[in-house]
């Protein structure tokens, strides 16, 4: 792994852990954003055995020798082991896999013990991060008027494994405190090839007000992951992507 205090203006060497749709999108965009893909580890290369998602062969000091940052988009059950292996090598990382955040405190212990930096998020879209801010403001405004019932709906492609999405759960976490004594319901759809949309609504007998974020492609998620990868260079600790945007570019 290279010195994390090196010149931020040079191309950064990336390792991609997972080469599904998101991994391929990141690989296509990375050269335009000042990154060089030096290592790609997909599940079949990086497995610990037939059908296993436990990393073994691929995450090694030799393979990561010249890597600045690792970006991880794999499977929920593989994430913690991937974090542990990458942290043992001493490489900073960005984790975009969802459906594992109930283990975040374990990840924090690993990151802090190994002295690395890591950025994670339920959604790496910069737009959705700004949507969270709008959602909080809207919830505070509508909570003062009980005639409006809050609700959340979200839809993704049929291949997405977690439902509700991590993003929907995060939106709920952000707005629920405004509605004391009232639960904000969440509905999910998994069908077709929908990149993803999330909707926060406030409904009354008289009218409906809707805030909606629609992903047109995976490029927005890739942009955010690469933004986080450059930001985390030279840093130590566990950061939510929202922290990255609040603290500034760092580039």
QUIDA-V66171 format. One record per pair of residues at least 24 apart in sequence whose ideal C-beta (glycine too) atoms are under 10 Angstrom apart, sorted by the first residue. I is the first residue (numbers start at 1). J is the second residue. D is the distance in Angstrom with one decimal. If there is no record, write none. Layout:
i->I j->J d->D
i->I j->J d->D
//
This chain:
i->1 j->61 d->8.2
i->1 j->64 d->5.6
i->1 j->65 d->6.9
i->1 j->66 d->7.4
i->1 j->67 d->5.5
i->1 j->68 d->7.1
i->1 j->69 d->9.2
i->1 j->70 d->9.3
i->1 j->86 d->9.8
i->1 j->89 d->6.5
i->1 j->90 d->5.7
i->1 j->91 d->4.9
i->1 j->92 d->8.4
i->1 j->116 d->9.7
i->2 j->64 d->9.9
i->2 j->65 d->8.6
i->2 j->66 d->6.0
i->2 j->67 d->7.3
i->2 j->68 d->5.2
i->2 j->69 d->9.6
i->2 j->91 d->9.4
i->2 j->233 d->9.5
i->3 j->68 d->9.0
i->3 j->233 d->9.9
i->3 j->234 d->8.8
i->4 j->68 d->7.1
i->4 j->69 d->8.7
i->4 j->90 d->9.3
i->4 j->91 d->9.2
i->4 j->92 d->6.6
i->4 j->116 d->9.2
i->4 j->117 d->8.0
i->4 j->232 d->8.8
i->4 j->233 d->5.3
i->4 j->234 d->4.3
i->4 j->235 d->7.9
i->4 j->236 d->9.2
i->5 j->233 d->8.2
i->5 j->234 d->5.3
i->6 j->68 d->7.7
i->6 j->233 d->8.0
i->6 j->234 d->8.5
i->8 j->34 d->9.2
i->8 j->230 d->7.1
i->8 j->231 d->9.8
i->8 j->233 d->6.5
i->8 j->234 d->8.3
i->8 j->250 d->8.5
i->8 j->251 d->6.1
i->9 j->34 d->8.0
i->9 j->251 d->9.1
i->10 j->34 d->8.1
i->10 j->36 d->9.6
i->10 j->68 d->9.3
i->11 j->35 d->6.2
i->11 j->36 d->4.8
i->11 j->38 d->9.9
i->11 j->68 d->9.2
i->12 j->36 d->7.2
i->12 j->38 d->9.5
i->12 j->67 d->9.1
i->12 j->68 d->4.4
i->12 j->69 d->6.3
i->12 j->226 d->9.2
i->12 j->229 d->7.0
i->12 j->230 d->6.5
i->12 j->233 d->7.0
i->13 j->37 d->8.1
i->13 j->38 d->4.4
i->13 j->39 d->8.1
i->13 j->64 d->9.5
i->13 j->65 d->9.6
i->13 j->66 d->5.3
i->13 j->67 d->5.3
i->13 j->68 d->4.9
i->13 j->69 d->8.0
i->14 j->38 d->6.5
i->14 j->39 d->7.6
i->14 j->40 d->9.2
i->14 j->67 d->7.0
i->14 j->68 d->6.9
i->14 j->69 d->5.9
i->14 j->70 d->7.3
i->14 j->71 d->6.1
i->14 j->94 d->9.3
i->14 j->225 d->9.8
i->14 j->226 d->8.3
i->14 j->229 d->6.6
i->15 j->39 d->4.0
i->15 j->40 d->7.6
i->15 j->41 d->6.9
i->15 j->58 d->9.0
i->15 j->59 d->8.6
i->15 j->63 d->7.6
i->15 j->64 d->6.3
i->15 j->66 d->9.5
i->15 j->67 d->4.6
i->15 j->68 d->8.7
i->15 j->69 d->7.6
i->15 j->70 d->4.3
i->15 j->71 d->7.3
i->15 j->72 d->8.9
i->15 j->86 d->8.2
i->15 j->89 d->9.7
i->15 j->91 d->7.3
i->15 j->93 d->8.5
i->16 j->40 d->4.8
i->16 j->41 d->7.0
i->16 j->42 d->8.5
i->16 j->70 d->7.7
i->16 j->71 d->5.7
i->16 j->72 d->8.2
i->16 j->73 d->7.8
i->16 j->74 d->10.0
i->16 j->225 d->9.9
i->17 j->41 d->5.3
i->17 j->42 d->8.7
i->17 j->43 d->9.5
i->17 j->46 d->7.0
i->17 j->55 d->7.8
i->17 j->58 d->7.9
i->17 j->59 d->7.5
i->17 j->70 d->5.7
i->17 j->71 d->6.9
i->17 j->72 d->4.3
i->17 j->73 d->7.4
i->17 j->74 d->6.1
i->17 j->78 d->8.8
i->17 j->79 d->9.6
i->17 j->82 d->5.8
i->17 j->83 d->9.8
i->17 j->85 d->9.2
i->17 j->86 d->7.3
i->17 j->93 d->7.9
i->17 j->94 d->9.8
i->17 j->95 d->8.9
i->17 j->96 d->9.9
i->17 j->97 d->9.2
i->18 j->42 d->6.6
i->18 j->43 d->7.1
i->18 j->46 d->8.4
i->18 j->71 d->8.3
i->18 j->72 d->6.2
i->18 j->73 d->4.3
i->18 j->74 d->3.9
i->18 j->75 d->7.9
i->18 j->78 d->8.4
i->18 j->79 d->9.9
i->18 j->82 d->8.5
i->18 j->96 d->8.6
i->18 j->97 d->7.5
i->19 j->43 d->8.3
i->19 j->44 d->9.3
i->19 j->45 d->8.6
i->19 j->46 d->9.5
i->19 j->73 d->8.5
i->19 j->74 d->9.3
i->20 j->73 d->6.6
i->20 j->74 d->8.1
i->20 j->75 d->9.3
i->20 j->159 d->9.0
i->20 j->218 d->10.0
i->21 j->73 d->8.6
i->21 j->157 d->9.1
i->21 j->159 d->8.5
i->21 j->195 d->9.5
i->21 j->218 d->6.1
i->21 j->221 d->9.8
i->22 j->71 d->8.9
i->22 j->72 d->9.9
i->22 j->73 d->4.2
i->22 j->74 d->9.5
i->22 j->96 d->6.5
i->22 j->97 d->9.0
i->22 j->124 d->9.0
i->22 j->218 d->5.8
i->22 j->221 d->6.3
i->22 j->222 d->6.9
i->22 j->225 d->7.9
i->23 j->71 d->7.9
i->23 j->72 d->9.3
i->23 j->73 d->5.5
i->23 j->74 d->8.8
i->23 j->96 d->9.5
i->23 j->218 d->9.9
i->23 j->222 d->9.3
i->23 j->225 d->10.0
i->24 j->73 d->9.9
i->24 j->218 d->8.7
i->24 j->222 d->9.3
i->25 j->73 d->9.3
i->25 j->217 d->7.8
i->25 j->218 d->4.3
i->25 j->219 d->6.3
i->25 j->220 d->9.7
i->25 j->221 d->7.4
i->25 j->222 d->4.5
i->25 j->223 d->9.5
i->25 j->225 d->9.2
i->26 j->71 d->6.1
i->26 j->73 d->7.6
i->26 j->94 d->9.7
i->26 j->96 d->8.8
i->26 j->124 d->9.9
i->26 j->218 d->8.6
i->26 j->219 d->9.6
i->26 j->221 d->8.5
i->26 j->222 d->4.6
i->26 j->223 d->9.3
i->26 j->225 d->6.0
i->26 j->226 d->6.7
i->26 j->229 d->9.0
i->27 j->71 d->9.7
i->27 j->222 d->8.8
i->28 j->218 d->9.8
i->28 j->219 d->8.7
i->28 j->222 d->7.9
i->29 j->218 d->9.4
i->29 j->219 d->6.5
i->29 j->222 d->4.8
i->29 j->223 d->6.9
i->29 j->225 d->9.2
i->29 j->226 d->6.6
i->30 j->71 d->9.0
i->30 j->222 d->8.1
i->30 j->225 d->9.6
i->30 j->226 d->6.3
i->30 j->229 d->8.9
i->32 j->226 d->9.3
i->33 j->222 d->8.8
i->33 j->223 d->7.7
i->33 j->226 d->4.9
i->33 j->227 d->8.2
i->33 j->229 d->9.0
i->33 j->230 d->8.0
i->34 j->226 d->8.5
i->34 j->230 d->7.5
i->34 j->251 d->9.1
i->35 j->68 d->8.6
i->35 j->69 d->8.5
i->35 j->71 d->9.3
i->35 j->226 d->6.3
i->35 j->229 d->7.2
i->35 j->230 d->8.0
i->36 j->66 d->9.5
i->36 j->68 d->9.3
i->37 j->71 d->9.5
i->38 j->63 d->9.2
i->38 j->64 d->9.2
i->38 j->65 d->9.3
i->38 j->66 d->6.0
i->38 j->67 d->6.1
i->38 j->68 d->8.8
i->39 j->63 d->5.8
i->39 j->64 d->7.0
i->39 j->65 d->9.5
i->39 j->66 d->8.6
i->39 j->67 d->6.1
i->39 j->70 d->8.2
i->41 j->70 d->9.0
i->41 j->72 d->9.5
i->41 j->74 d->9.1
i->41 j->82 d->9.3
i->42 j->74 d->8.9
i->43 j->74 d->6.8
i->43 j->75 d->7.4
i->43 j->78 d->7.8
i->46 j->74 d->8.3
i->46 j->78 d->8.7
i->46 j->82 d->8.4
i->46 j->85 d->9.3
i->47 j->78 d->9.3
i->48 j->78 d->9.8
i->48 j->81 d->8.6
i->52 j->78 d->9.0
i->53 j->77 d->5.8
i->53 j->78 d->3.9
i->53 j->79 d->9.4
i->53 j->81 d->8.0
i->53 j->82 d->8.9
i->54 j->78 d->6.9
i->54 j->81 d->5.4
i->54 j->82 d->9.0
i->54 j->85 d->9.2
i->55 j->81 d->5.6
i->55 j->82 d->5.3
i->55 j->83 d->9.7
i->55 j->84 d->8.6
i->55 j->85 d->5.0
i->55 j->86 d->8.5
i->56 j->81 d->9.1
i->56 j->85 d->8.3
i->58 j->82 d->9.8
i->58 j->85 d->8.8
i->59 j->84 d->9.3
i->59 j->85 d->4.1
i->59 j->86 d->6.0
i->59 j->88 d->8.3
i->59 j->89 d->6.8
i->59 j->91 d->9.0
i->60 j->85 d->8.7
i->60 j->89 d->7.6
i->61 j->88 d->8.8
i->61 j->89 d->5.5
i->61 j->90 d->8.6
i->61 j->91 d->9.5
i->62 j->89 d->9.8
i->63 j->89 d->8.8
i->64 j->89 d->4.9
i->64 j->90 d->8.4
i->64 j->91 d->5.4
i->65 j->89 d->9.3
i->67 j->91 d->5.6
i->67 j->92 d->9.4
i->67 j->93 d->9.7
i->68 j->92 d->7.6
i->68 j->229 d->8.0
i->68 j->230 d->9.1
i->68 j->232 d->9.5
i->68 j->233 d->6.4
i->68 j->234 d->9.8
i->69 j->93 d->6.4
i->69 j->94 d->6.5
i->69 j->117 d->8.8
i->69 j->118 d->9.8
i->69 j->119 d->9.3
i->69 j->225 d->9.9
i->69 j->226 d->9.4
i->69 j->228 d->8.7
i->69 j->229 d->4.4
i->69 j->230 d->7.8
i->69 j->231 d->9.6
i->69 j->232 d->6.3
i->69 j->233 d->6.6
i->70 j->94 d->7.4
i->70 j->95 d->9.0
i->70 j->116 d->9.9
i->70 j->118 d->9.4
i->70 j->229 d->8.6
i->71 j->95 d->8.1
i->71 j->96 d->6.9
i->71 j->119 d->9.6
i->71 j->124 d->9.6
i->71 j->222 d->9.2
i->71 j->225 d->5.5
i->71 j->226 d->7.8
i->71 j->228 d->8.4
i->71 j->229 d->5.8
i->72 j->96 d->6.6
i->72 j->97 d->6.2
i->72 j->118 d->9.3
i->72 j->120 d->9.1
i->72 j->225 d->9.4
i->73 j->97 d->5.7
i->73 j->98 d->9.4
i->73 j->124 d->9.3
i->73 j->218 d->9.9
i->73 j->221 d->8.7
i->73 j->222 d->9.5
i->73 j->225 d->7.8
i->74 j->100 d->9.8
i->75 j->99 d->8.3
i->75 j->100 d->8.8
i->75 j->161 d->7.7
i->76 j->100 d->4.3
i->76 j->101 d->9.1
i->76 j->102 d->9.5
i->76 j->103 d->9.0
i->76 j->161 d->7.1
i->76 j->162 d->6.9
i->76 j->166 d->9.5
i->77 j->161 d->9.9
i->79 j->103 d->7.4
i->79 j->107 d->7.8
i->79 j->120 d->9.0
i->80 j->104 d->9.7
i->80 j->106 d->6.1
i->80 j->107 d->6.4
i->80 j->110 d->7.8
i->83 j->107 d->5.3
i->83 j->108 d->10.0
i->83 j->110 d->5.6
i->83 j->111 d->7.3
i->83 j->114 d->9.4
i->83 j->116 d->9.2
i->83 j->118 d->7.0
i->83 j->120 d->9.0
i->83 j->238 d->9.9
i->84 j->109 d->10.0
i->84 j->110 d->5.4
i->84 j->111 d->9.8
i->84 j->113 d->9.8
i->84 j->114 d->8.6
i->85 j->110 d->9.8
i->86 j->110 d->9.4
i->86 j->111 d->10.0
i->86 j->114 d->9.0
i->86 j->116 d->7.8
i->86 j->118 d->8.6
i->87 j->111 d->6.2
i->87 j->112 d->9.6
i->87 j->113 d->7.7
i->87 j->114 d->4.0
i->87 j->115 d->8.7
i->87 j->116 d->5.2
i->87 j->118 d->7.8
i->88 j->113 d->9.7
i->88 j->114 d->6.5
i->88 j->116 d->9.4
i->89 j->114 d->8.8
i->89 j->116 d->8.9
i->90 j->114 d->6.7
i->90 j->115 d->7.6
i->90 j->116 d->6.2
i->91 j->116 d->6.8
i->91 j->117 d->9.6
i->91 j->118 d->9.8
i->92 j->116 d->5.3
i->92 j->117 d->4.3
i->92 j->118 d->6.6
i->92 j->119 d->8.5
i->92 j->229 d->8.3
i->92 j->231 d->10.0
i->92 j->232 d->5.0
i->92 j->233 d->6.8
i->92 j->234 d->8.2
i->92 j->235 d->7.1
i->92 j->236 d->8.4
i->93 j->117 d->7.9
i->93 j->118 d->5.2
i->93 j->119 d->7.8
i->93 j->120 d->9.0
i->93 j->228 d->9.7
i->93 j->229 d->8.4
i->93 j->232 d->7.7
i->94 j->118 d->7.3
i->94 j->119 d->4.9
i->94 j->120 d->7.6
i->94 j->121 d->8.6
i->94 j->124 d->7.9
i->94 j->224 d->9.1
i->94 j->225 d->5.4
i->94 j->226 d->8.4
i->94 j->227 d->9.2
i->94 j->228 d->4.7
i->94 j->229 d->5.0
i->94 j->230 d->9.7
i->94 j->231 d->9.0
i->94 j->232 d->6.5
i->94 j->239 d->9.6
i->94 j->241 d->8.6
i->94 j->244 d->9.5
i->95 j->119 d->7.3
i->95 j->120 d->4.5
i->95 j->121 d->8.1
i->95 j->124 d->9.7
i->95 j->225 d->9.3
i->95 j->228 d->9.4
i->95 j->238 d->9.9
i->95 j->241 d->9.9
i->96 j->120 d->7.7
i->96 j->121 d->6.8
i->96 j->122 d->9.2
i->96 j->123 d->8.5
i->96 j->124 d->5.4
i->96 j->166 d->10.0
i->96 j->221 d->6.9
i->96 j->222 d->9.1
i->96 j->224 d->8.4
i->96 j->225 d->5.4
i->96 j->228 d->8.7
i->96 j->241 d->9.0
i->97 j->122 d->10.0
i->97 j->162 d->9.7
i->97 j->166 d->9.1
i->98 j->122 d->5.6
i->98 j->123 d->7.7
i->98 j->160 d->8.6
i->98 j->161 d->8.7
i->98 j->162 d->5.8
i->98 j->165 d->6.7
i->98 j->166 d->3.6
i->98 j->167 d->7.7
i->98 j->169 d->9.1
i->98 j->170 d->9.6
i->99 j->160 d->9.2
i->99 j->161 d->6.4
i->99 j->162 d->3.7
i->99 j->163 d->9.4
i->99 j->165 d->8.7
i->99 j->166 d->6.3
i->99 j->169 d->9.8
i->100 j->162 d->9.1
i->100 j->166 d->8.7
i->101 j->166 d->6.4
i->101 j->169 d->8.1
i->101 j->170 d->8.7
i->101 j->240 d->10.0
i->104 j->238 d->7.8
i->104 j->240 d->9.3
i->105 j->238 d->9.5
i->107 j->238 d->6.7
i->108 j->237 d->8.7
i->108 j->238 d->4.8
i->109 j->238 d->9.4
i->110 j->238 d->9.1
i->111 j->236 d->8.1
i->111 j->237 d->6.8
i->111 j->238 d->4.8
i->111 j->239 d->9.4
i->112 j->236 d->8.2
i->112 j->237 d->7.1
i->112 j->238 d->7.3
i->114 j->236 d->9.3
i->115 j->236 d->5.6
i->115 j->237 d->9.1
i->116 j->232 d->9.0
i->116 j->235 d->8.9
i->116 j->236 d->6.5
i->116 j->237 d->8.6
i->116 j->238 d->9.3
i->117 j->231 d->9.0
i->117 j->232 d->4.5
i->117 j->233 d->7.9
i->117 j->234 d->7.6
i->117 j->235 d->3.9
i->117 j->236 d->5.1
i->117 j->237 d->6.0
i->117 j->238 d->8.1
i->117 j->239 d->7.2
i->118 j->228 d->9.5
i->118 j->232 d->7.0
i->118 j->235 d->9.1
i->118 j->236 d->9.2
i->118 j->237 d->7.8
i->118 j->238 d->5.4
i->118 j->239 d->7.0
i->119 j->224 d->9.5
i->119 j->225 d->8.5
i->119 j->227 d->9.3
i->119 j->228 d->4.2
i->119 j->229 d->7.8
i->119 j->231 d->7.0
i->119 j->232 d->5.1
i->119 j->235 d->8.7
i->119 j->237 d->9.7
i->119 j->238 d->8.2
i->119 j->239 d->4.8
i->119 j->240 d->7.5
i->119 j->241 d->5.8
i->119 j->242 d->10.0
i->119 j->243 d->7.9
i->119 j->244 d->5.9
i->120 j->228 d->8.9
i->120 j->238 d->7.3
i->120 j->239 d->7.6
i->120 j->240 d->6.5
i->120 j->241 d->7.1
i->121 j->166 d->8.3
i->121 j->167 d->8.8
i->121 j->170 d->8.4
i->121 j->221 d->9.3
i->121 j->224 d->7.4
i->121 j->225 d->8.6
i->121 j->228 d->7.7
i->121 j->239 d->9.3
i->121 j->240 d->6.2
i->121 j->241 d->3.5
i->121 j->242 d->7.4
i->121 j->243 d->9.6
i->121 j->244 d->8.6
i->121 j->245 d->9.9
i->122 j->162 d->9.7
i->122 j->165 d->7.4
i->122 j->166 d->3.3
i->122 j->167 d->4.9
i->122 j->168 d->8.5
i->122 j->169 d->6.9
i->122 j->170 d->4.5
i->122 j->171 d->9.0
i->122 j->173 d->9.3
i->122 j->240 d->8.9
i->122 j->241 d->8.5
i->122 j->242 d->9.9
i->123 j->165 d->7.9
i->123 j->166 d->6.8
i->123 j->167 d->4.1
i->123 j->168 d->9.5
i->123 j->170 d->7.2
i->123 j->171 d->9.4
i->123 j->196 d->8.4
i->123 j->198 d->8.5
i->123 j->213 d->9.0
i->123 j->215 d->8.9
i->123 j->220 d->9.1
i->123 j->221 d->7.1
i->123 j->224 d->7.9
i->123 j->241 d->7.9
i->124 j->167 d->10.0
i->124 j->218 d->9.9
i->124 j->220 d->7.9
i->124 j->221 d->4.7
i->124 j->222 d->7.8
i->124 j->223 d->7.9
i->124 j->224 d->3.4
i->124 j->225 d->4.7
i->124 j->226 d->8.9
i->124 j->227 d->8.1
i->124 j->228 d->6.7
i->124 j->241 d->5.9
i->124 j->244 d->9.6
i->125 j->167 d->8.3
i->125 j->196 d->8.7
i->125 j->198 d->9.9
i->125 j->213 d->7.5
i->125 j->215 d->6.5
i->125 j->218 d->9.4
i->125 j->219 d->9.4
i->125 j->220 d->4.3
i->125 j->221 d->5.5
i->125 j->222 d->9.5
i->125 j->223 d->7.9
i->125 j->224 d->5.6
i->125 j->225 d->9.7
i->125 j->241 d->9.2
i->126 j->220 d->6.9
i->126 j->221 d->9.4
i->126 j->223 d->6.6
i->126 j->224 d->5.2
i->126 j->227 d->7.1
i->126 j->241 d->8.7
i->126 j->244 d->9.7
i->126 j->245 d->6.9
i->127 j->213 d->6.0
i->127 j->214 d->9.2
i->127 j->215 d->8.1
i->127 j->220 d->6.0
i->127 j->221 d->9.9
i->127 j->223 d->9.5
i->127 j->224 d->8.7
i->128 j->167 d->6.1
i->128 j->170 d->8.7
i->128 j->171 d->8.6
i->128 j->196 d->9.1
i->128 j->198 d->7.1
i->128 j->213 d->5.4
i->128 j->215 d->8.0
i->128 j->220 d->8.0
i->128 j->221 d->8.8
i->128 j->224 d->8.5
i->128 j->241 d->9.4
i->129 j->167 d->10.0
i->129 j->170 d->9.7
i->129 j->224 d->7.5
i->129 j->240 d->9.4
i->129 j->241 d->6.2
i->129 j->242 d->5.7
i->129 j->244 d->8.7
i->129 j->245 d->5.4
i->129 j->246 d->9.3
i->130 j->213 d->8.9
i->130 j->242 d->9.9
i->130 j->245 d->8.0
i->131 j->167 d->8.9
i->131 j->171 d->7.6
i->131 j->174 d->9.5
i->131 j->198 d->7.3
i->131 j->200 d->8.2
i->131 j->211 d->7.0
i->131 j->212 d->8.7
i->131 j->213 d->4.6
i->132 j->167 d->9.1
i->132 j->170 d->7.0
i->132 j->171 d->6.7
i->132 j->173 d->9.3
i->132 j->174 d->5.2
i->132 j->175 d->9.0
i->132 j->200 d->10.0
i->132 j->213 d->9.6
i->132 j->242 d->6.9
i->132 j->245 d->9.8
i->133 j->174 d->8.6
i->133 j->242 d->9.0
i->133 j->245 d->9.5
i->133 j->246 d->9.9
i->134 j->200 d->8.5
i->134 j->211 d->5.9
i->134 j->213 d->9.1
i->135 j->170 d->9.5
i->135 j->171 d->5.5
i->135 j->172 d->9.4
i->135 j->174 d->5.6
i->135 j->175 d->5.3
i->135 j->178 d->9.7
i->135 j->198 d->9.1
i->135 j->200 d->5.2
i->135 j->211 d->6.2
i->135 j->213 d->9.3
i->136 j->171 d->9.3
i->136 j->174 d->5.2
i->136 j->175 d->6.4
i->136 j->177 d->8.9
i->136 j->178 d->7.6
i->137 j->175 d->9.7
i->137 j->178 d->9.7
i->137 j->211 d->9.7
i->138 j->175 d->7.7
i->138 j->178 d->9.0
i->138 j->200 d->6.8
i->138 j->201 d->9.8
i->138 j->202 d->7.1
i->138 j->209 d->7.7
i->138 j->210 d->9.8
i->138 j->211 d->5.8
i->139 j->171 d->9.4
i->139 j->174 d->7.6
i->139 j->175 d->3.8
i->139 j->176 d->8.1
i->139 j->177 d->8.1
i->139 j->178 d->3.9
i->139 j->179 d->6.9
i->139 j->184 d->8.3
i->139 j->200 d->7.8
i->139 j->202 d->8.5
i->139 j->211 d->9.7
i->140 j->175 d->8.6
i->140 j->177 d->9.2
i->140 j->178 d->5.1
i->140 j->179 d->9.9
i->141 j->178 d->8.8
i->141 j->202 d->8.8
i->141 j->209 d->9.5
i->142 j->175 d->9.3
i->142 j->178 d->7.9
i->142 j->179 d->8.6
i->142 j->200 d->9.7
i->142 j->201 d->9.8
i->142 j->202 d->4.5
i->142 j->203 d->10.0
i->142 j->204 d->9.3
i->142 j->209 d->7.4
i->143 j->175 d->8.7
i->143 j->177 d->9.1
i->143 j->178 d->4.1
i->143 j->179 d->5.4
i->143 j->180 d->8.0
i->143 j->182 d->8.4
i->143 j->202 d->9.4
i->144 j->178 d->9.0
i->145 j->202 d->8.6
i->145 j->204 d->8.0
i->146 j->179 d->9.5
i->146 j->181 d->9.9
i->146 j->182 d->8.1
i->146 j->204 d->9.5
i->147 j->202 d->9.6
i->147 j->203 d->9.5
i->147 j->204 d->4.7
i->147 j->205 d->7.2
i->147 j->206 d->7.7
i->147 j->207 d->9.9
i->148 j->179 d->9.9
i->148 j->201 d->9.1
i->148 j->202 d->4.3
i->148 j->203 d->6.6
i->148 j->204 d->4.9
i->148 j->205 d->9.8
i->148 j->206 d->9.4
i->148 j->207 d->8.9
i->148 j->208 d->8.9
i->148 j->209 d->7.5
i->149 j->179 d->9.3
i->149 j->182 d->7.8
i->149 j->184 d->9.1
i->149 j->185 d->8.7
i->149 j->201 d->8.5
i->149 j->202 d->7.1
i->149 j->203 d->5.1
i->149 j->204 d->7.2
i->149 j->205 d->9.9
i->149 j->208 d->9.7
i->150 j->175 d->6.7
i->150 j->176 d->8.8
i->150 j->178 d->8.3
i->150 j->179 d->5.9
i->150 j->182 d->7.2
i->150 j->183 d->9.0
i->150 j->184 d->4.8
i->150 j->185 d->8.2
i->150 j->200 d->7.2
i->150 j->201 d->7.1
i->150 j->202 d->5.6
i->150 j->203 d->8.1
i->151 j->183 d->9.9
i->151 j->184 d->6.7
i->151 j->185 d->5.3
i->151 j->186 d->7.8
i->151 j->187 d->7.4
i->151 j->199 d->8.4
i->151 j->200 d->7.7
i->151 j->201 d->5.1
i->151 j->202 d->8.0
i->151 j->203 d->6.7
i->151 j->208 d->9.8
i->151 j->210 d->9.7
i->152 j->176 d->9.9
i->152 j->184 d->6.1
i->152 j->185 d->6.9
i->152 j->186 d->4.5
i->152 j->187 d->7.2
i->152 j->188 d->9.2
i->152 j->198 d->7.2
i->152 j->199 d->6.9
i->152 j->200 d->5.7
i->152 j->201 d->7.6
i->153 j->185 d->9.0
i->153 j->186 d->7.5
i->153 j->187 d->4.7
i->153 j->188 d->7.6
i->153 j->189 d->7.6
i->153 j->197 d->8.4
i->153 j->198 d->7.7
i->153 j->199 d->4.8
i->153 j->200 d->8.6
i->153 j->201 d->7.2
i->153 j->210 d->9.4
i->153 j->212 d->9.1
i->154 j->186 d->7.3
i->154 j->187 d->7.5
i->154 j->188 d->5.6
i->154 j->189 d->7.3
i->154 j->190 d->9.7
i->154 j->194 d->9.7
i->154 j->196 d->7.3
i->154 j->197 d->6.7
i->154 j->198 d->4.7
i->154 j->199 d->7.0
i->154 j->200 d->9.8
i->154 j->213 d->9.5
i->155 j->187 d->9.1
i->155 j->188 d->7.3
i->155 j->189 d->3.9
i->155 j->190 d->7.6
i->155 j->191 d->7.1
i->155 j->192 d->8.9
i->155 j->194 d->5.1
i->155 j->195 d->9.5
i->155 j->196 d->7.0
i->155 j->197 d->5.5
i->155 j->198 d->8.4
i->155 j->199 d->8.7
i->155 j->214 d->9.6
i->156 j->188 d->7.8
i->156 j->189 d->7.5
i->156 j->190 d->6.0
i->156 j->191 d->8.5
i->156 j->192 d->9.4
i->156 j->193 d->9.5
i->156 j->194 d->5.6
i->156 j->195 d->7.6
i->156 j->196 d->4.8
i->156 j->197 d->8.2
i->156 j->198 d->9.4
i->156 j->215 d->9.0
i->157 j->189 d->10.0
i->157 j->190 d->7.2
i->157 j->191 d->7.6
i->157 j->192 d->6.3
i->157 j->193 d->5.0
i->157 j->194 d->5.2
i->157 j->195 d->7.0
i->157 j->196 d->7.6
i->158 j->189 d->9.5
i->158 j->190 d->5.3
i->158 j->191 d->5.6
i->158 j->192 d->6.2
i->158 j->193 d->7.6
i->158 j->194 d->8.4
i->159 j->190 d->8.3
i->159 j->192 d->9.9
i->159 j->193 d->8.5
i->160 j->188 d->9.2
i->160 j->190 d->6.0
i->160 j->194 d->8.9
i->160 j->196 d->7.9
i->161 j->190 d->8.9
i->162 j->188 d->9.1
i->162 j->190 d->9.6
i->163 j->187 d->9.7
i->163 j->188 d->4.2
i->163 j->189 d->8.5
i->163 j->190 d->5.9
i->164 j->188 d->4.8
i->164 j->198 d->9.6
i->165 j->190 d->9.6
i->165 j->196 d->7.2
i->165 j->198 d->7.4
i->167 j->196 d->7.6
i->167 j->197 d->10.0
i->167 j->198 d->5.7
i->167 j->213 d->8.5
i->167 j->215 d->9.7
i->168 j->196 d->9.9
i->168 j->198 d->5.9
i->168 j->199 d->9.4
i->168 j->200 d->9.4
i->170 j->198 d->9.5
i->170 j->240 d->9.4
i->170 j->242 d->9.1
i->171 j->198 d->6.3
i->171 j->199 d->9.4
i->171 j->200 d->6.1
i->171 j->211 d->9.3
i->171 j->213 d->9.1
i->172 j->200 d->9.1
i->174 j->200 d->9.4
i->174 j->242 d->9.6
i->175 j->200 d->6.8
i->195 j->219 d->9.6
i->195 j->220 d->8.9
i->195 j->221 d->9.0
i->196 j->220 d->9.7
i->196 j->221 d->8.9
i->227 j->251 d->7.9
//
